[in-house]
Amino acid sequence: MTRLLIVDAVGIVLLVAPVAFDAPVWAVAAGAIVAGAGSSVWRILVATIRQDLSPPELLGRIYAASRMISWGVIPVSAALAGGAAEIWGVRAVFAGATVISVVVLAAFVLDATRRLPYISGNQMVATHGGVPMAFPDRIERTVHIGRPQEQVWAAITTAEGLGTWFGEAAEGEVKVGGTVELSWQSGDTAKLRVERLDPQSVFAYSWHIHGLPENDPRRTYVEFTLSPDAEGTSLTVVETGFAQLDDDEHAKAYDGNTRGWKHELDELVAYVNG
């Protein structure tokens, strides 16, 4: 898949370079055909990667942001290119576009060969040194709590509850788009951005990945699902998004959160039963 994406990126260079170098018509046409075919393949592959890496509840927002940026720059680029062509000529503009395309291609190749995940079936596989490495993307744990569903719901969706079993204090409003900040006496903090809130059934948030720098934009998605059972309430927590990490990052974040969820859910059960 990585090789296909790189070939598709080469097509962009072939689209603009023939015009810049005053190539014959057949070369311009051939470049346009290759670029057009590559563009279609690019969209399919990028959509596949995006769907595998993105939490389902965030996928619509990610697509919307991608479309807004990619389509939004088209009229701006056209206006700038038209103005530049009036000043320096059409070939000069295509020459500049060729240089930009080559630089972007080089940057993409360097990053893709180091970091872009492979996809094998439905399993995400990260790479290290160009070698595919299978990493689990998902942590899932279910506990049964002998209390009514509404009591468990209050424990996971109020600042009072979260600040007791999850952190040592919590501030913020639990609403979609809102942020809740957990804090501990050690000075550590964690910010939860609420992504989904289906009353009495589903609570989901995204948060910073353990072990990454504070300015790293990558996040994992955590979803709590409640349902009644014979004992009272069944609670399942699922955290996804670890496949975007390299091997060292994954080892720290995935292993740490696997141990962490066992401890935190034991704390939740004790809090609700107390």
Backbone hydrogen bonds, N-H to C=O, Kabsch-Sander energy under -0.5 kcal/mol:
donor,donor_aa,acceptor,acceptor_aa,energy
5,L,1,M,-2.3
6,I,2,T,-2.1
7,V,3,R,-2.6
8,D,4,L,-2.5
9,A,5,L,-1.9
10,V,6,I,-1.8
11,G,7,V,-1.3
12,I,8,D,-0.7
12,I,9,A,-0.8
13,V,9,A,-1.0
14,L,10,V,-2.0
15,L,11,G,-1.1
16,V,12,I,-1.2
17,A,13,V,-2.8
20,A,16,V,-1.8
21,F,17,A,-1.9
22,D,19,V,-1.4
23,A,18,P,-3.1
27,A,24,P,-0.6
28,V,24,P,-1.9
29,A,25,V,-2.8
30,A,26,W,-2.4
31,G,27,A,-2.4
32,A,28,V,-2.1
33,I,29,A,-2.2
34,V,30,A,-2.5
35,A,31,G,-2.5
36,G,32,A,-2.4
37,A,33,I,-2.5
38,G,34,V,-2.7
39,S,35,A,-2.2
40,S,36,G,-1.5
41,V,37,A,-2.0
42,W,38,G,-2.9
43,R,39,S,-2.2
44,I,40,S,-1.7
45,L,41,V,-2.6
46,V,42,W,-3.0
47,A,43,R,-2.1
48,T,44,I,-1.9
49,I,45,L,-2.4
50,R,46,V,-2.8
51,Q,47,A,-2.3
52,D,48,T,-1.8
53,L,49,I,-2.3
54,S,50,R,-2.1
58,L,55,P,-1.7
59,L,55,P,-0.9
59,L,56,P,-0.8
62,I,58,L,-2.3
63,Y,59,L,-2.6
64,A,60,G,-2.4
65,A,61,R,-2.6
66,S,62,I,-2.4
67,R,63,Y,-2.8
68,M,64,A,-2.5
69,I,65,A,-2.2
70,S,66,S,-2.8
71,W,67,R,-2.6
72,G,67,R,-0.6
72,G,68,M,-1.3
73,V,69,I,-1.5
74,I,71,W,-1.0
76,V,72,G,-0.6
77,S,73,V,-3.1
78,A,74,I,-2.6
79,A,75,P,-2.2
80,L,76,V,-2.3
81,A,77,S,-2.9
82,G,78,A,-2.5
83,G,79,A,-2.1
84,A,80,L,-2.4
85,A,81,A,-2.4
86,E,82,G,-1.7
87,I,83,G,-1.1
88,W,84,A,-3.3
89,G,84,A,-0.6
89,G,85,A,-1.4
93,V,89,G,-1.5
94,F,90,V,-2.2
95,A,91,R,-2.3
96,G,92,A,-2.3
97,A,93,V,-2.4
98,T,94,F,-2.1
99,V,95,A,-2.1
100,I,96,G,-2.5
101,S,97,A,-2.5
102,V,98,T,-2.4
103,V,99,V,-2.3
104,V,100,I,-2.7
105,L,101,S,-2.6
106,A,102,V,-2.5
107,A,103,V,-2.4
108,F,104,V,-2.6
109,V,105,L,-2.7
110,L,106,A,-2.2
111,D,107,A,-2.2
112,A,108,F,-3.4
113,T,109,V,-2.3
114,R,110,L,-0.7
115,R,111,D,-2.9
116,L,111,D,-0.7
116,L,112,A,-0.8
118,Y,125,V,-3.0
120,S,123,Q,-2.1
121,G,119,I,-0.5
123,Q,120,S,-2.1
125,V,118,Y,-2.3
126,A,133,M,-1.4
128,H,131,V,-1.8
131,V,128,H,-1.3
133,M,126,A,-3.7
135,F,124,M,-0.8
139,I,239,E,-2.5
141,R,237,V,-2.1
143,V,235,L,-2.7
145,I,233,T,-3.1
147,R,145,I,-2.0
151,Q,148,P,-0.6
152,V,148,P,-1.7
153,W,149,Q,-2.6
154,A,150,E,-1.9
155,A,151,Q,-1.3
156,I,152,V,-1.3
157,T,153,W,-1.3
158,T,154,A,-0.6
162,L,158,T,-2.9
163,G,159,A,-2.2
164,T,161,G,-1.7
165,W,161,G,-2.1
166,F,161,G,-0.5
166,F,162,L,-1.0
167,G,162,L,-2.7
168,E,183,S,-2.2
169,A,183,S,-1.1
171,E,181,E,-1.9
173,E,179,T,-0.6
174,V,172,G,-0.5
175,K,173,E,-1.5
177,G,194,V,-3.0
178,G,175,K,-2.9
180,V,192,L,-2.4
181,E,171,E,-3.1
182,L,180,V,-0.6
182,L,190,A,-3.4
183,S,169,A,-2.2
184,W,188,D,-2.0
187,G,184,W,-2.1
190,A,182,L,-2.0
192,L,180,V,-3.1
192,L,190,A,-0.5
193,R,191,K,-0.5
193,R,206,S,-2.6
194,V,178,G,-2.6
194,V,192,L,-0.7
195,E,204,A,-2.6
196,R,204,A,-1.8
198,D,202,V,-3.0
201,S,198,D,-2.6
202,V,198,D,-2.1
203,F,224,F,-2.1
204,A,196,R,-2.4
205,Y,222,V,-2.4
206,S,193,R,-2.0
207,W,220,T,-1.8
208,H,191,K,-0.5
209,I,218,R,-0.9
212,L,209,I,-1.9
216,D,213,P,-1.8
220,T,207,W,-2.0
221,Y,240,T,-2.5
222,V,205,Y,-3.3
223,E,238,V,-2.5
224,F,203,F,-3.4
225,T,236,T,-2.5
226,L,201,S,-3.1
227,S,234,S,-1.8
229,D,232,G,-1.2
232,G,229,D,-0.9
233,T,145,I,-2.6
234,S,227,S,-3.6
235,L,143,V,-2.9
235,L,233,T,-0.5
236,T,225,T,-2.4
237,V,141,R,-2.8
238,V,223,E,-2.2
239,E,139,I,-2.6
240,T,221,Y,-2.4
241,G,137,D,-1.0
242,F,137,D,-1.3
244,Q,241,G,-0.9
245,L,242,F,-1.7
250,H,246,D,-3.0
251,A,247,D,-2.3
252,K,248,D,-1.6
253,A,249,E,-2.7
254,Y,250,H,-2.6
255,D,250,H,-0.7
255,D,251,A,-0.9
256,G,252,K,-1.6
257,N,253,A,-2.5
258,T,254,Y,-2.2
259,R,255,D,-2.1
260,G,256,G,-2.4
261,W,257,N,-2.8
262,K,258,T,-1.2
263,H,259,R,-1.8
264,E,260,G,-3.1
265,L,261,W,-2.5
266,D,262,K,-1.5
267,E,263,H,-2.0
268,L,264,E,-2.3
269,V,265,L,-2.5
270,A,266,D,-2.2
271,Y,267,E,-2.4
272,V,268,L,-2.7
273,N,269,V,-2.5
274,G,270,A,-1.3
